[in-house]
Amino acid sequence: MNSPRLSITIDTFRYPDGTVALSGIRFDVEPGEFTGILGSNGSGKTTLLKAMDGLIKDYEGKVLLDGKDIRKLSPREIYRKVGLVFQNPDDQLFAHTVFEDVAFGPRNMGFADAEVAERVQSALRNVDMEESAAKSIHNLSFGQKKRICIAGLLAMGHEILLLDEPTAGLDPMGEYRMMGLLTRLNRENGVTIVMATHSVDLVPLFLHRLHILSKGRIVRGGTPEEVLTAPAEMADVKLRLPHIAELMYRLKHEDKIPFDRIPLTIGEARREIMDKIQKSK
């Protein structure tokens, strides 16, 4: 079995004022995994991602990147493998044109101009923005800016993407386009992805593994089916079940329809309902 790309053990991290921001964090991210960190606002998601990216170092514990303590690696060693996409793309984009912004990383890594151009073209192609290389950053939509942030990391050769609320600020169609992009990068390009989110309805559709973060602690982890269990348990961590799961849970426990399991997606729910209809005939 392959070793984890990231192995996180954070016993305690405190903010400068003494507030405990993270504690008791223990989980691994396997190669090629699409992992979610689900938590309400203020749960510590962004802080945890920064520790995983080497931006925060003064915690008790250890974050291993391919088996090496990330605090002992140089920024160049880290950024050859892993990169963080911030929630607001305007915090990350700074060049005038799309090409110049995506090219910044590869140029600073010392690649020749021809290699830089090839990397930029490939990265833009991977995020469906190949025709936008000459565009001004200011003329892009919010969703397009997020794609360019991802392209900038791909152009540097990042094999691990850390994403802070990648669907925040997008309309419903934009959300699904973004998740479709990330799923393609994960499944077709083999990019390992860790996504922090509070969007419970997107989680069961795309993620391999899910960790619930509450008040800086991982309180539950496993597959979405294992983690998203009951309304009361989710309410305890200021979250809810996906709408479909909430409906099916109520049909089972309040209306006594004997579903064998609580499906999380429309497709799964349809199969469960059709199965019960067929058996009742």
C-alpha positions as CSV (number, residue, x, y, z in Angstrom):
1,M,0.0,0.0,0.0
2,N,1.2,3.5,-0.9
3,S,2.2,5.8,2.0
4,P,0.0,8.8,2.7
5,R,0.8,12.0,0.8
6,L,-0.1,14.0,3.9
7,S,-0.2,12.7,7.5
8,I,-1.6,15.3,10.0
9,T,-1.1,15.0,13.7
10,I,-1.7,18.3,15.5
11,D,-2.1,18.0,19.2
12,T,-2.6,21.8,19.8
13,F,-2.3,25.0,17.9
14,R,-3.1,28.3,19.7
15,Y,-3.7,31.8,18.3
16,P,-1.4,34.6,19.7
17,D,-4.1,35.5,22.2
18,G,-4.0,32.0,23.6
19,T,-7.2,30.7,22.1
20,V,-6.9,27.0,21.1
21,A,-7.6,26.9,17.4
22,L,-6.8,23.2,16.6
23,S,-6.5,20.2,18.9
24,G,-6.6,16.4,18.6
25,I,-6.3,16.5,14.8
26,R,-5.3,13.1,13.3
27,F,-5.9,11.9,9.8
28,D,-4.1,10.9,6.6
29,V,-4.6,11.9,3.0
30,E,-3.9,9.0,0.7
31,P,-2.5,9.3,-2.9
32,G,-5.2,10.2,-5.4
33,E,-7.8,10.8,-2.7
34,F,-10.5,13.5,-2.8
35,T,-10.9,14.4,0.8
36,G,-13.3,16.8,2.4
37,I,-13.0,18.8,5.6
38,L,-16.6,19.7,6.5
39,G,-17.3,22.4,9.2
40,S,-19.3,25.4,10.0
41,N,-17.9,28.9,9.8
42,G,-15.3,29.4,12.5
43,S,-14.6,25.7,13.0
44,G,-10.9,26.0,12.0
45,K,-10.9,24.8,8.4
46,T,-8.7,27.6,7.0
47,T,-6.3,27.3,9.9
48,L,-6.0,23.6,9.3
49,L,-5.3,24.0,5.6
50,K,-2.6,26.6,6.3
51,A,-0.9,24.1,8.6
52,M,-1.1,21.4,5.9
53,D,0.5,23.9,3.4
54,G,3.3,24.8,5.8
55,L,2.1,28.4,6.3
56,I,1.5,27.8,10.0
57,K,4.3,26.1,11.9
58,D,4.1,26.8,15.6
59,Y,1.8,23.9,16.6
60,E,2.4,20.9,18.8
61,G,2.5,17.9,16.6
62,K,3.6,17.1,13.1
63,V,2.5,17.4,9.5
64,L,4.2,15.0,7.1
65,L,4.4,15.6,3.4
66,D,5.4,12.3,1.7
67,G,6.8,11.2,5.1
68,K,8.9,14.4,5.8
69,D,8.1,17.0,8.4
70,I,6.8,19.9,6.4
71,R,8.3,22.4,8.9
72,K,11.8,21.1,7.9
73,L,11.2,21.5,4.2
74,S,12.1,24.6,2.3
75,P,9.3,26.6,0.6
76,R,10.5,25.4,-2.8
77,E,10.3,21.7,-1.7
78,I,6.8,22.3,-0.4
79,Y,5.5,24.2,-3.4
80,R,6.8,21.7,-5.9
81,K,4.2,19.3,-4.5
82,V,1.4,21.1,-2.7
83,G,-0.5,24.4,-3.0
84,L,-3.4,26.2,-1.3
85,V,-6.2,28.0,-3.2
86,F,-7.7,30.7,-1.0
87,Q,-11.4,31.3,-0.6
88,N,-11.2,34.7,-2.3
89,P,-9.3,34.5,-5.6
90,D,-8.6,38.2,-5.5
91,D,-6.3,37.5,-2.5
92,Q,-4.2,35.2,-4.8
93,L,-4.3,36.8,-8.3
94,F,-2.1,39.8,-9.0
95,A,-0.8,39.9,-12.6
96,H,-2.5,41.9,-15.3
97,T,-3.3,39.0,-17.7
98,V,-4.2,35.3,-17.2
99,F,-1.0,34.1,-18.9
100,E,1.2,36.3,-16.7
101,D,-0.5,35.2,-13.5
102,V,-0.3,31.4,-14.3
103,A,3.3,31.8,-15.5
104,F,4.6,33.5,-12.4
105,G,5.1,30.3,-10.4
106,P,6.9,28.3,-13.1
107,R,9.2,31.3,-13.9
108,N,10.2,31.6,-10.2
109,M,11.0,27.9,-10.2
110,G,13.6,28.6,-12.9
111,F,12.0,27.0,-15.9
112,A,13.0,28.3,-19.4
113,D,10.4,30.4,-21.3
114,A,9.4,27.5,-23.6
115,E,8.8,25.2,-20.6
116,V,6.8,28.0,-18.9
117,A,4.6,28.5,-21.9
118,E,4.0,24.8,-22.2
119,R,3.1,24.5,-18.5
120,V,0.7,27.5,-18.7
121,Q,-1.0,26.1,-21.8
122,S,-1.4,22.7,-20.2
123,A,-2.7,24.1,-16.9
124,L,-5.2,26.4,-18.6
125,R,-6.4,23.5,-20.7
126,N,-6.9,21.4,-17.6
127,V,-9.2,24.1,-16.1
128,D,-11.1,24.8,-19.4
129,M,-9.6,28.3,-19.7
130,E,-7.2,27.8,-22.6
131,E,-8.8,30.5,-24.7
132,S,-8.4,33.1,-22.0
133,A,-4.7,33.4,-21.8
134,A,-4.6,36.9,-23.1
135,K,-7.5,38.2,-21.0
136,S,-7.2,40.7,-18.3
137,I,-7.7,39.2,-14.8
138,H,-10.2,42.0,-14.0
139,N,-12.5,40.9,-16.9
140,L,-13.0,37.4,-15.5
141,S,-16.0,36.2,-13.5
142,F,-15.5,35.1,-9.9
143,G,-15.7,31.4,-10.9
144,Q,-13.2,32.0,-13.7
145,K,-10.8,33.6,-11.3
146,K,-11.0,30.5,-9.0
147,R,-10.1,28.4,-12.0
148,I,-7.1,30.6,-12.8
149,C,-5.9,30.2,-9.2
150,I,-6.0,26.4,-9.6
151,A,-4.2,26.7,-13.0
152,G,-1.4,28.6,-11.3
153,L,-0.8,25.7,-9.0
154,L,-1.1,23.1,-11.7
155,A,1.5,25.0,-13.8
156,M,4.0,24.6,-10.9
157,G,3.5,20.9,-11.0
158,H,1.5,20.6,-7.8
159,E,0.3,17.1,-7.2
160,I,-1.7,18.1,-4.1
161,L,-4.3,20.8,-4.1
162,L,-5.7,22.3,-0.8
163,L,-8.9,24.3,-1.5
164,D,-10.6,26.6,0.9
165,E,-14.3,26.8,0.1
166,P,-13.8,26.4,-3.6
167,T,-17.6,26.8,-4.4
168,A,-18.1,29.9,-2.1
169,G,-19.5,32.8,-4.0
170,L,-20.6,30.7,-7.0
171,D,-24.2,30.2,-8.3
172,P,-25.6,26.7,-8.3
173,M,-24.4,26.0,-11.9
174,G,-21.0,27.5,-11.0
175,E,-20.8,25.1,-8.0
176,Y,-21.3,22.0,-10.1
177,R,-18.9,23.2,-12.8
178,M,-16.2,23.8,-10.1
179,M,-16.9,20.4,-8.6
180,G,-16.8,18.8,-12.0
181,L,-13.5,20.4,-12.7
182,L,-12.0,19.2,-9.4
183,T,-13.4,15.7,-9.9
184,R,-11.8,15.5,-13.4
185,L,-8.4,16.7,-12.1
186,N,-8.7,14.1,-9.3
187,R,-9.8,11.1,-11.4
188,E,-8.2,11.8,-14.8
189,N,-5.0,13.6,-13.7
190,G,-4.4,11.9,-10.4
191,V,-4.3,15.1,-8.4
192,T,-4.8,14.6,-4.7
193,I,-7.4,17.1,-3.4
194,V,-8.3,18.3,0.1
195,M,-11.3,20.6,0.1
196,A,-12.6,22.6,3.1
197,T,-16.3,23.3,2.8
198,H,-19.5,23.8,4.7
199,S,-21.6,22.7,1.7
200,V,-23.1,19.4,2.8
201,D,-25.1,18.8,-0.4
202,L,-22.0,18.7,-2.6
203,V,-20.1,16.3,-0.3
204,P,-21.7,12.9,-1.1
205,L,-21.6,13.5,-4.8
206,F,-17.8,13.9,-5.2
207,L,-15.7,13.0,-2.1
208,H,-14.0,9.7,-1.2
209,R,-13.4,10.6,2.4
210,L,-14.9,13.1,4.8
211,H,-13.8,14.6,8.1
212,I,-16.0,16.8,10.2
213,L,-14.3,19.6,12.0
214,S,-16.0,21.2,15.0
215,K,-14.4,23.8,17.3
216,G,-10.9,22.9,16.0
217,R,-11.3,19.2,16.5
218,I,-12.0,16.3,14.1
219,V,-15.1,14.7,15.6
220,R,-15.9,12.2,12.9
221,G,-14.2,10.7,9.8
222,G,-14.9,8.1,7.1
223,T,-16.8,7.8,3.9
224,P,-19.7,10.3,3.4
225,E,-22.1,7.4,4.1
226,E,-20.4,6.7,7.4
227,V,-20.1,10.3,8.5
228,L,-23.5,11.8,7.5
229,T,-25.7,9.8,9.8
230,A,-28.5,11.6,11.7
231,P,-29.9,15.2,11.9
232,A,-29.3,15.5,15.7
233,E,-25.6,14.5,15.4
234,M,-25.1,16.9,12.6
235,A,-26.9,19.7,14.5
236,D,-24.5,19.2,17.4
237,V,-21.7,20.4,15.1
238,K,-23.8,23.2,13.6
239,L,-24.4,21.4,10.3
240,R,-27.3,19.5,8.7
241,L,-27.7,16.5,6.6
242,P,-27.9,16.8,2.8
243,H,-31.5,17.7,1.8
244,I,-32.0,14.3,0.2
245,A,-30.7,12.4,3.3
246,E,-32.9,14.6,5.6
247,L,-36.0,13.7,3.6
248,M,-35.2,9.9,3.5
249,Y,-34.3,10.0,7.2
250,R,-37.7,11.5,8.1
251,L,-39.5,9.0,5.8
252,K,-37.8,6.1,7.6
253,H,-38.0,7.3,11.2
254,E,-41.2,9.4,11.2
255,D,-43.3,7.8,8.4
256,K,-42.0,4.3,9.1
257,I,-41.1,3.5,5.5
258,P,-38.6,0.6,6.0
259,F,-35.6,1.8,3.9
260,D,-32.6,-0.4,4.4
261,R,-30.3,2.7,4.3
262,I,-30.3,6.4,4.2
263,P,-29.2,7.5,0.7
264,L,-27.3,10.7,0.2
265,T,-28.0,11.5,-3.5
266,I,-31.0,11.8,-5.7
267,G,-30.0,8.7,-7.7
268,E,-29.6,6.6,-4.6
269,A,-32.9,7.8,-3.2
270,R,-34.7,7.1,-6.4
271,R,-33.4,3.5,-6.4
272,E,-34.5,3.0,-2.8
273,I,-38.0,4.4,-3.4
274,M,-38.5,2.4,-6.6
275,D,-37.3,-0.8,-4.8
276,K,-40.0,-0.2,-2.1
277,I,-42.7,0.5,-4.7
278,Q,-41.8,-2.7,-6.6
279,K,-41.9,-4.8,-3.5
280,S,-45.3,-3.3,-2.4
281,K,-47.0,-4.4,-5.7
